[in-house]
Amino acid sequence: MPQSDPAWEHCIEEDPDGKGKKGNLMCNYCKETYKGGVCKMKQHLARTKKDAKACDKVPQSVIAIIVRKLIKVV
């Protein structure tokens, strides 16, 4: 499945119970896992503190990319 959102480059989709259920995303920087798809991961990476805890290990360059993507969506 092609994933064009830049947030996908900074997380891994997990199958926690091995039953083929995906939807949990783990941050490549702090290893926090979130349910709720890439939208919640973008909030985490952009450090908005809106729907997810801010990532304290994400590089500034990644924050800038994700924030630009969030602004385009709005």
All heavy atoms as an XYZ file, in Angstrom:
575
protein
N       0.858     -1.177      0.000
C       0.000      0.000      0.000
C       0.902      1.237      0.000
O       1.690      1.430      0.916
C      -0.894     -0.059      1.250
C      -1.456      1.260      1.684
S      -2.705      1.162      2.982
C      -1.767      0.680      4.410
N       0.775      2.100     -1.030
C       1.598      3.312     -1.053
C       1.159      4.292      0.032
O      -0.025      4.507      0.234
C       1.365      3.885     -2.451
C       0.155      3.215     -2.978
C      -0.057      1.953     -2.194
N       2.129      4.837      0.717
C       1.843      5.754      1.820
C       2.605      7.039      1.555
O       3.810      7.108      1.765
C       2.234      5.105      3.146
C       1.455      3.835      3.394
C       2.003      2.999      4.526
O       3.174      3.032      4.832
N       1.140      2.228      5.145
N       1.898      8.065      1.097
C       2.557      9.295      0.679
C       2.787     10.290      1.816
O       3.552     11.225      1.653
C       1.737      9.964     -0.429
O       0.455     10.313      0.060
N       2.127     10.107      2.935
C       2.294     11.035      4.054
C       3.713     10.915      4.596
O       4.184      9.820      4.876
C       1.283     10.708      5.146
C       1.151     11.821      6.148
O       2.174     12.181      6.767
O       0.044     12.330      6.301
N       4.426     12.044      4.783
C       5.800     11.973      5.272
C       5.938     11.381      6.676
O       7.014     10.904      7.035
C       6.275     13.424      5.245
C       5.045     14.249      5.227
C       4.000     13.421      4.548
N       4.885     11.353      7.441
C       4.951     10.781      8.792
C       5.290      9.295      8.750
O       5.902      8.772      9.682
C       3.641     10.999      9.534
N       4.922      8.598      7.673
C       5.191      7.164      7.570
C       6.683      6.862      7.578
O       7.091      5.762      7.938
C       4.551      6.576      6.317
C       3.067      6.437      6.430
C       2.124      7.195      5.804
C       2.349      5.500      7.224
N       0.867      6.785      6.161
C       0.979      5.741      7.039
C       2.736      4.477      8.087
C      -0.010      4.996      7.667
C       1.751      3.736      8.714
C       0.394      3.997      8.503
N       7.499      7.808      7.171
C       8.950      7.598      7.162
C       9.542      7.613      8.573
O      10.708      7.267      8.757
C       9.630      8.678      6.327
C       9.231      8.660      4.871
C       9.803      9.823      4.102
O      10.853     10.362      4.504
O       9.182     10.196      3.103
N       8.739      8.024      9.562
C       9.240      8.225     10.915
C       8.558      7.331     11.938
O       8.654      7.560     13.148
C       9.104      9.701     11.285
C       9.724     10.585     10.261
N      11.083     10.755     10.171
C       9.168     11.284      9.244
C      11.346     11.555      9.150
N      10.213     11.871      8.574
N       7.829      6.301     11.440
C       7.170      5.359     12.341
C       7.066      3.998     11.666
O       7.279      3.867     10.462
C       5.785      5.864     12.739
S       4.627      6.051     11.372
N       6.750      3.010     12.476
C       6.594      1.643     12.000
C       5.210      1.161     12.408
O       4.799      1.326     13.564
C       7.651      0.715     12.630
C       9.055      1.164     12.234
C       7.411     -0.735     12.235
C      10.153      0.476     13.021
N       4.490      0.547     11.458
C       3.192     -0.026     11.778
C       3.422     -1.392     12.420
O       4.174     -2.210     11.896
C       2.348     -0.161     10.518
C       0.910     -0.474     10.806
C       0.026     -0.314      9.587
O       0.530     -0.356      8.456
O      -1.180     -0.148      9.787
N       2.778     -1.597     13.554
C       2.978     -2.835     14.316
C       1.745     -3.722     14.287
O       0.626     -3.250     14.138
C       3.292     -2.509     15.776
C       4.598     -1.804     15.980
C       4.917     -1.705     17.459
O       4.022     -1.335     18.248
O       6.053     -2.025     17.812
N       1.982     -4.987     14.491
C       0.953     -6.001     14.679
C       1.225     -6.617     16.048
O       1.900     -7.651     16.153
C       1.043     -7.038     13.565
C      -0.002     -8.137     13.696
O      -0.888     -8.034     14.559
O       0.093     -9.110     12.932
N       0.754     -5.987     17.121
C       1.167     -6.361     18.472
C       0.844     -7.784     18.898
O       1.601     -8.404     19.626
C       0.455     -5.348     19.366
C      -0.679     -4.855     18.563
C      -0.250     -4.943     17.117
N      -0.280     -8.329     18.434
C      -0.656     -9.669     18.881
C      -0.423    -10.739     17.814
O      -0.762    -11.900     18.021
C      -2.099     -9.695     19.377
C      -3.082     -9.186     18.345
O      -2.683     -8.979     17.174
O      -4.255     -8.999     18.693
N       0.137    -10.350     16.669
C       0.442    -11.309     15.616
C      -0.771    -11.859     14.889
O      -0.694    -12.871     14.214
N      -1.906    -11.181     14.994
C      -3.139    -11.658     14.373
C      -3.477    -10.911     13.081
O      -4.591    -10.989     12.597
C      -4.302    -11.538     15.356
C      -4.141    -12.422     16.578
C      -5.321    -12.300     17.502
C      -5.135    -13.205     18.716
N      -6.236    -13.063     19.658
N      -2.521    -10.174     12.557
C      -2.764     -9.447     11.316
C      -3.492     -8.134     11.503
O      -3.851     -7.472     10.545
N      -3.736     -7.756     12.758
C      -4.388     -6.473     13.038
C      -3.314     -5.411     13.109
O      -2.422     -5.471     13.945
C      -5.142     -6.515     14.361
C      -6.353     -7.384     14.361
C      -7.044     -7.289     15.706
C      -8.284     -8.143     15.755
N      -8.930     -8.069     17.064
N      -3.414     -4.460     12.214
C      -2.444     -3.369     12.250
C      -3.157     -2.115     12.710
O      -4.339     -2.131     12.980
C      -1.813     -3.201     10.874
C      -0.991     -4.417     10.491
C      -0.126     -4.155      9.315
C       0.732     -5.386      9.047
N       1.693     -5.156      8.013
N      -2.434     -1.041     12.796
C      -3.052      0.202     13.240
C      -2.305      0.841     14.386
O      -2.515      1.993     14.695
N      -1.431      0.081     15.025
C      -0.571      0.663     16.050
C       0.684      1.171     15.365
O       1.309      0.456     14.587
C      -0.171     -0.376     17.094
C      -1.328     -0.800     17.950
O      -2.360     -0.160     17.990
N      -1.168     -1.898     18.648
N       1.054      2.396     15.639
C       2.246      2.987     15.045
C       3.271      3.286     16.121
O       2.945      3.896     17.135
C       1.886      4.271     14.298
C       0.889      4.109     13.158
C       0.566      5.466     12.544
C       1.413      3.170     12.107
N       4.512      2.846     15.899
C       5.588      3.101     16.841
C       6.522      4.154     16.266
O       7.002      4.044     15.138
C       6.380      1.827     17.124
C       7.478      2.054     18.164
S       8.381      0.557     18.591
C       9.321      0.289     17.101
N       6.799      5.176     17.048
C       7.699      6.254     16.669
C       9.127      5.717     16.543
O       9.603      5.004     17.433
C       7.636      7.354     17.727
S       8.789      8.709     17.450
N       9.799      6.063     15.455
C      11.185      5.617     15.248
C      12.167      6.275     16.208
O      13.282      5.790     16.365
C      11.635      5.924     13.818
C      10.945      5.072     12.790
O      10.308      4.082     13.105
N      11.059      5.472     11.544
N      11.790      7.358     16.849
C      12.717      8.122     17.687
C      12.604      7.761     19.160
O      13.598      7.466     19.801
C      12.514      9.623     17.469
C      12.656      9.978     16.015
C      11.542     10.231     15.225
C      13.910      9.993     15.412
C      11.681     10.514     13.883
C      14.046     10.267     14.067
C      12.929     10.528     13.306
O      13.064     10.793     11.965
N      11.402      7.777     19.706
C      11.244      7.525     21.146
C      10.650      6.149     21.447
O      10.575      5.757     22.601
C      10.384      8.609     21.776
S       8.645      8.538     21.279
N      10.191      5.451     20.413
C       9.617      4.097     20.518
C       8.251      4.063     21.205
O       7.766      2.997     21.554
C      10.577      3.108     21.213
C      11.955      3.069     20.600
C      11.939      2.738     19.139
C      13.351      2.682     18.571
N      13.393      2.813     17.135
N       7.603      5.223     21.382
C       6.222      5.259     21.892
C       5.308      4.660     20.829
O       5.529      4.837     19.634
C       5.774      6.704     22.150
C       6.343      7.336     23.378
C       5.585      6.984     24.637
O       4.394      6.662     24.581
O       6.218      7.043     25.702
N       4.261      3.967     21.254
C       3.299      3.370     20.337
C       1.942      4.029     20.530
O       1.517      4.271     21.660
C       3.191      1.851     20.582
O       4.475      1.269     20.386
C       2.203      1.200     19.639
N       1.287      4.319     19.398
C      -0.024      4.966     19.417
C      -1.001      4.221     18.530
O      -0.640      3.742     17.458
C       0.069      6.419     18.924
C       0.782      7.313     19.889
C       2.125      7.589     19.740
C       0.112      7.859     20.966
C       2.795      8.392     20.647
C       0.773      8.658     21.879
C       2.108      8.919     21.706
O       2.766      9.709     22.614
N      -2.244      4.159     18.978
C      -3.355      3.691     18.153
C      -3.993      4.938     17.558
O      -3.911      6.013     18.136
C      -4.392      2.957     19.003
C      -3.908      1.648     19.547
C      -4.998      0.980     20.349
C      -4.479     -0.319     20.926
N      -5.482     -0.973     21.747
N      -4.625      4.793     16.440
C      -5.346      5.925     15.874
C      -4.789      6.395     14.556
O      -5.229      7.388     14.012
N      -3.834      5.686     14.039
C      -3.354      5.981     12.702
C      -2.327      7.082     12.612
O      -1.836      7.615     13.616
N      -2.036      7.434     11.382
C      -0.945      8.360     11.096
C      -1.259      9.782     11.576
O      -0.355     10.547     11.870
C      -0.569      8.317      9.599
C      -1.591      9.043      8.741
C       0.822      8.854      9.370
N      -2.532     10.128     11.674
C      -2.905     11.468     12.140
C      -2.390     11.704     13.562
O      -1.810     12.748     13.855
C      -4.408     11.636     12.067
S      -4.937     13.321     12.324
N      -2.588     10.735     14.426
C      -2.107     10.857     15.803
C      -0.574     10.882     15.841
O       0.035     11.597     16.624
C      -2.645      9.733     16.670
C      -2.397      9.965     18.154
C      -3.107      8.956     19.004
C      -4.540      9.383     19.163
N      -5.260      8.603     20.168
N       0.062     10.097     14.964
C       1.522     10.079     14.913
C       2.053     11.442     14.469
O       3.073     11.905     14.965
C       2.009      8.966     13.983
C       3.517      8.833     13.936
S       4.350      8.577     15.551
C       3.738      6.979     16.047
N       1.364     12.084     13.532
C       1.789     13.434     13.104
C       1.737     14.410     14.274
O       2.630     15.232     14.429
C       0.918     13.947     11.958
C       1.295     13.358     10.627
C       0.588     14.033      9.496
C      -0.820     13.542      9.398
N      -1.457     13.823      8.117
N       0.697     14.320     15.092
C       0.595     15.188     16.268
C       1.761     14.929     17.227
O       2.334     15.858     17.790
C      -0.739     14.964     16.986
C      -1.953     15.273     16.159
C      -2.087     16.735     15.824
O      -1.648     17.605     16.551
N      -2.683     17.015     14.681
N       2.109     13.672     17.386
C       3.231     13.277     18.244
C       4.547     13.849     17.704
O       5.314     14.468     18.438
C       3.284     11.746     18.312
C       4.476     11.184     18.997
N       4.690     11.300     20.358
C       5.537     10.481     18.504
C       5.832     10.691     20.667
N       6.363     10.192     19.561
N       4.790     13.659     16.401
C       6.041     14.109     15.793
C       6.148     15.633     15.723
O       7.235     16.192     15.843
C       6.186     13.512     14.389
C       6.384     12.002     14.334
C       6.218     11.509     12.907
C       7.734     11.598     14.905
N       5.017     16.293     15.518
C       5.012     17.759     15.435
C       5.061     18.412     16.818
O       5.193     19.626     16.927
C       3.777     18.245     14.681
N       4.919     17.599     17.826
C       4.980     18.052     19.227
C       3.867     19.031     19.579
O       4.055     19.964     20.342
C       6.354     18.648     19.538
C       7.483     17.655     19.258
C       8.822     18.227     19.498
N       9.036     18.161     20.950
C      10.122     18.592     21.540
N      11.096     19.111     20.841
N      10.244     18.494     22.842
N       2.672     18.801     19.015
C       1.546     19.701     19.273
C       0.923     19.491     20.647
O       0.260     20.377     21.156
C       0.431     19.512     18.226
O      -0.112     18.203     18.359
C       0.938     19.739     16.811
N       1.077     18.301     21.204
C       0.465     17.902     22.479
C      -1.054     17.886     22.388
O      -1.742     17.922     23.388
C       0.919     18.812     23.632
C       2.403     18.783     23.855
C       2.786     19.702     25.003
C       4.295     19.803     25.105
N       4.705     20.817     26.054
N      -1.590     17.846     21.164
C      -3.038     17.872     20.962
C      -3.679     16.520     21.275
O      -4.512     16.420     22.145
C      -3.354     18.291     19.526
C      -4.813     18.386     19.235
C      -5.059     18.825     17.814
C      -6.545     18.834     17.520
N      -6.822     19.109     16.130
N      -3.316     15.496     20.531
C      -3.920     14.171     20.720
C      -2.917     13.122     21.170
O      -3.280     11.961     21.325
C      -4.555     13.700     19.409
C      -5.749     14.543     19.013
O      -6.534     14.910     19.907
O      -5.891     14.837     17.820
N      -1.670     13.519     21.317
C      -0.630     12.568     21.696
C       0.489     13.314     22.423
O       0.702     14.501     22.195
C      -0.070     11.880     20.457
N       1.186     12.598     23.259
C       2.337     13.167     23.962
C       3.394     13.604     22.942
O       3.629     12.919     21.952
C       2.913     12.096     24.892
C       4.059     12.553     25.745
C       4.516     11.402     26.626
C       6.007     11.255     26.438
N       6.552     10.074     27.074
N       4.031     14.722     23.184
C       5.067     15.218     22.277
C       6.300     14.330     22.330
O       6.721     13.910     23.396
C       5.446     16.647     22.654
N       6.866     14.052     21.162
C       8.090     13.258     21.097
C       9.266     14.140     21.520
O       9.472     15.216     20.969
C       8.314     12.743     19.681
S       9.797     11.739     19.526
N      10.033     13.663     22.474
C      11.161     14.460     22.963
C      12.466     14.123     22.247
O      13.504     14.707     22.541
C      11.322     14.303     24.473
C      11.543     12.866     24.904
O      11.417     11.945     24.072
O      11.841     12.647     26.084
N      12.404     13.209     21.259
C      13.628     12.808     20.567
C      13.600     13.093     19.060
O      14.568     12.815     18.378
C      13.889     11.327     20.805
C      14.161     11.034     22.270
C      14.482      9.592     22.502
C      14.762      9.401     23.992
N      15.045      8.040     24.332
N      12.503     13.624     18.569
C      12.382     13.891     17.134
C      13.273     15.077     16.734
O      13.315     16.081     17.429
C      10.904     14.140     16.745
C      10.338     15.367     17.410
C      10.748     14.229     15.247
N      14.018     14.957     15.624
C      14.877     16.058     15.177
C      14.054     17.268     14.699
O      12.940     17.110     14.197
C      15.658     15.456     13.999
C      15.501     13.982     14.110
C      14.217     13.743     14.830
N      14.616     18.436     14.832
C      13.952     19.680     14.409
C      13.570     19.630     12.937
O      12.521     20.142     12.550
C      14.850     20.889     14.664
C      14.851     21.357     16.107
C      13.489     21.821     16.580
O      13.016     21.358     17.617
N      12.838     22.703     15.869
N      14.410     19.029     12.103
C      14.112     18.969     10.667
C      12.831     18.178     10.401
O      12.045     18.525      9.523
C      15.285     18.352      9.905
O      15.565     17.044     10.381
N      12.594     17.127     11.175
C      11.384     16.323     11.024
C      10.178     17.101     11.535
O       9.122     17.089     10.902
C      11.523     14.969     11.759
C      10.219     14.193     11.734
C      12.644     14.151     11.140
N      10.334     17.794     12.638
C       9.239     18.625     13.164
C       8.782     19.606     12.095
O       7.585     19.759     11.840
C       9.666     19.376     14.442
C       9.933     18.386     15.573
C       8.598     20.382     14.865
C      10.589     19.010     16.795
N       9.719     20.258     11.440
C       9.387     21.243     10.410
C       8.601     20.613      9.262
O       7.608     21.182      8.791
C      10.659     21.894      9.884
N       9.009     19.437      8.811
C       8.315     18.747      7.716
C       6.889     18.405      8.114
O       5.946     18.646      7.360
C       9.079     17.458      7.321
C      10.398     17.812      6.659
C       8.229     16.570      6.414
C      11.361     16.645      6.527
N       6.723     17.857      9.298
C       5.399     17.421      9.756
C       4.490     18.625     10.015
O       3.312     18.604      9.663
C       5.507     16.524     11.006
C       6.379     15.289     10.722
C       4.134     16.122     11.515
C       5.883     14.382      9.623
N       5.026     19.686     10.586
C       4.212     20.885     10.835
C       3.719     21.468      9.508
O       2.549     21.839      9.382
C       4.995     21.932     11.656
C       4.312     23.285     11.642
C       5.184     21.448     13.083
N       4.583     21.507      8.501
C       4.155     22.000      7.167
C       3.025     21.138      6.626
O       2.062     21.660      6.057
C       5.314     22.011      6.192
C       6.211     23.220      6.335
C       7.131     23.406      5.131
N       8.029     22.291      4.889
C       9.227     22.148      5.428
N       9.708     23.049      6.259
N       9.962     21.086      5.144
N       3.117     19.848      6.818
C       2.054     18.934      6.352
C       0.758     19.199      7.116
O      -0.310     19.229      6.518
C       2.508     17.483      6.538
C       1.515     16.459      6.072
C       1.379     16.465      4.577
C       0.465     15.319      4.125
N       0.254     15.322      2.698
N       0.838     19.402      8.409
C      -0.362     19.677      9.210
C      -1.014     20.995      8.794
O      -2.235     21.086      8.739
C      -0.020     19.707     10.694
C       0.261     18.363     11.353
C       0.778     18.563     12.764
C      -0.986     17.494     11.352
N      -0.209     21.995      8.490
C      -0.750     23.296      8.079
C      -1.463     23.179      6.742
O      -2.527     23.766      6.534
C       0.369     24.357      8.024
C       0.823     24.674      9.450
C      -0.090     25.615      7.317
C       2.074     25.522      9.532
N      -0.927     22.377      5.817
C      -1.568     22.181      4.507
C      -2.917     21.511      4.642
O      -3.826     21.780      3.877
C      -0.676     21.321      3.596
C       0.484     22.059      3.016
C       1.230     21.132      2.069
C       2.473     21.822      1.528
N       3.230     20.908      0.644
N      -3.050     20.629      5.622
C      -4.297     19.892      5.818
C      -5.391     20.822      6.310
O      -6.547     20.683      5.955
C      -4.089     18.712      6.801
C      -5.400     18.067      7.196
C      -3.162     17.689      6.190
N      -5.037     21.778      7.130
C      -6.023     22.682      7.740
C      -6.505     23.692      6.789
O      -6.646     23.945      5.804
C      -5.417     23.415      8.950
C      -6.394     24.423      9.502
C      -5.003     22.435      9.990
